[in-house]
Amino acid sequence: MNPNSQHQLWTMWDYTVVPDPPRHPSFVQVRENCVRFARLAFGSAGQIQIVQKRRSWHVRVLAEGLPGHDPAFADWMHAQWVRFFQHGFGARCHVTSAVKLMAGDPQTGRPADQMLIVPTIVSSASEEM
């Protein structure tokens, strides 16, 4: 049993950004800047996924230890990310955001959720029978 499992909070922060039309940063620039900002905002424990779609960017951050269930904190964190995205994608970029508690005590009286991260299962299929 992990003695810290009772106290761990894991939150998923989702951001979708539609940049200003004249702004077209490269994927490498966006990745480096988002990783750097995520480390500053969330700390080092977590994962980040960045996906470039045709007209938008999707950034998903899994972070440990942040009170995503607290509406005031979530609003403050979203405001920081919006300001960050406006510097890179233009002041008129459109940002949508969401946060979800993945594991930990939601402080609503119900039991704490737990999260399992299972490694990818690699299969080698054989056609011999």
N, C-alpha and C positions, 0 to 999 in steps of 0.2 A: 504494500500500500504506500502510495506517495503521500508523505505528510503535508505537502503543500497543495494537494489537490482540492482541499476544502476552501482554499483561499484564492485560487486562480480565477481570474476573469479573462475571458477571451471574447473579443468583439470583432465583427466584420464590418468594415467601413467601405461602402461602395460609392464611387464617383463616376459620373458620365459627363464628359466635357465636349461641347460643340464649339470649336474655336471660331474666332473672327475669320471671315473669308480670306483676307490677305495673309493670315498667319499659317505657315506650313512648316513647323519645326520637324526635324528628323526624329526617327524613333529612338536613336541613340541619345540625343539631347533630352528628350522627354523622359526616357528611362533613368538616365543619370540624375536629372533634377528631381524626379519623383522619389527615387530611392534616397537621395540626400535629405529631402524634406521629410520623408516618412521617418527616417532615423531621428531627426530633430523633434518631430511632433510626437511620435509614438515610442521612441526608444529602440533598442536593438532586438527585442524579442518579438518575432513575428515573420510574416511572409508578405510579399507584394506581388501582384500580378498586373501587368499592363498589356492591354490589347488595343491595337489600332484598327478601327473599322473604317469604312469608306469616308464618312464625314464626321466621325466622332472618336473619342478616346475613352476607354473604360479602365479605371484604376480601382483595384480591389486590394485592401490591406487587412490582413488578419493580425491583430495586435493583442498583446497580453497586458493585463493590469490596468486597463483604462475603464472608467465607469461609463460605458456607453448607454447604460440604462438611465443615467441622470440627464434629463432633458436640457438643463442649463449647460452642462459640460458638452453634450453632443452639439448643441447650437453653436457654442464657442468654437469647437473643433471644426465644424463645417465652415464657419466664417473664416478660419485660418486657411483652410484648403481653398476656398473660393478666392481669397486674396492671392494665394500662391498661383492658382491657375490663371488669374487675370494678368499676372506679370508675364507668364509664358505664352498664353494663348490670346491675349488681347483683352482690353477692358470690357468689351461687349461680348465676351464668350458666355455661353449658356452652361451652367453647372447644375446638375441634379445630384442629390446625395441621399444616402440612407445608411443607417447603422442598425446592426442586429447583434444582440447578446448571444454568443455561441455556447458559452459555458460559464458557470459561476452563479453566484447568488444574485437573483434579480431583485432582491429586497422587496418582494411583494407578498411574502409569507409562504410561497410555494417552494418546494425543494430546489436545490441548486441543480442546474443542468450540467452534464458532463459531455466533453467532446473527445472523440477518439480520432486520431489521425492514423490511418492505415497506409502502409507503403503500397506503392503500385504493384499489382500482381502481374508478373511477366509469364506468359504462357508460350511454350513451344509446341505447336500442334504438329502431329505426325499423321500422315495419311496411310500409314501401314496398319493393317488390322488383321 
